[in-house]
């Protein structure tokens, strides 16, 4: 199992070995989804901040 984040590594380690082996693929998929959702949220924040800056500069004439 190749988990990249501490959270998911600890989650996997907390499971008994047979369970960890049985659900290894699902744990890796869950981590991937978690990373994609986090990246999407970060991107949305960046876009939102850029629009806010643009809107502010339009009102201030800067």
C-alpha positions as CSV (number, residue, x, y, z in Angstrom):
1,X,0.0,0.0,0.0
2,X,1.4,3.4,-1.0
3,X,-0.3,6.1,1.0
4,X,1.1,9.6,0.7
5,X,-0.5,11.4,3.6
6,X,0.0,10.9,7.3
7,X,-3.7,10.8,8.0
8,X,-4.4,7.9,5.6
9,X,-1.2,6.0,6.7
10,X,-2.3,6.2,10.3
11,X,-5.9,5.2,9.4
12,X,-4.5,2.2,7.6
13,X,-2.1,1.3,10.4
14,X,-5.0,1.4,12.9
15,X,-6.7,-1.5,11.1
16,X,-5.9,-5.2,11.7
17,X,-3.5,-6.5,9.0
18,X,-6.1,-8.7,7.3
19,X,-8.5,-5.8,7.1
20,X,-5.8,-3.5,5.9
21,X,-4.9,-5.9,3.1
22,X,-8.5,-6.5,2.1
23,X,-9.3,-2.8,1.8
24,X,-5.9,-1.5,0.5
25,X,-7.3,-0.4,-2.8
26,X,-10.3,1.4,-1.2
27,X,-8.0,3.2,1.2
28,X,-5.8,4.4,-1.7
29,X,-8.8,5.5,-3.7
30,X,-10.2,7.4,-0.7
31,X,-6.9,9.2,-0.3
32,X,-6.8,10.1,-3.9
33,X,-10.4,11.5,-3.7
34,X,-9.4,13.4,-0.6
35,X,-6.4,14.9,-2.3
36,X,-8.5,15.9,-5.4
37,X,-11.2,17.5,-3.3
38,X,-8.6,19.4,-1.3
39,X,-7.0,20.7,-4.6
40,X,-10.4,21.7,-5.9
41,X,-11.2,23.6,-2.8
42,X,-7.8,25.4,-3.0
43,X,-8.4,26.3,-6.6
44,X,-11.9,27.6,-5.9
45,X,-10.4,29.8,-3.1
46,X,-7.8,31.2,-5.5
47,X,-10.4,32.0,-8.1
48,X,-12.7,33.6,-5.6
49,X,-9.8,35.7,-4.2
50,X,-8.8,36.8,-7.7
51,X,-12.4,37.9,-8.5
52,X,-12.6,39.7,-5.2
53,X,-9.3,41.6,-6.0
54,X,-10.5,42.4,-9.5
55,X,-13.9,43.7,-8.2
56,X,-12.1,45.8,-5.5
57,X,-9.8,47.4,-8.0
58,X,-12.7,48.1,-10.3
59,X,-14.4,50.2,-7.6
60,X,-11.3,51.9,-6.4
61,X,-9.9,52.7,-9.8
62,X,-6.6,51.0,-9.1
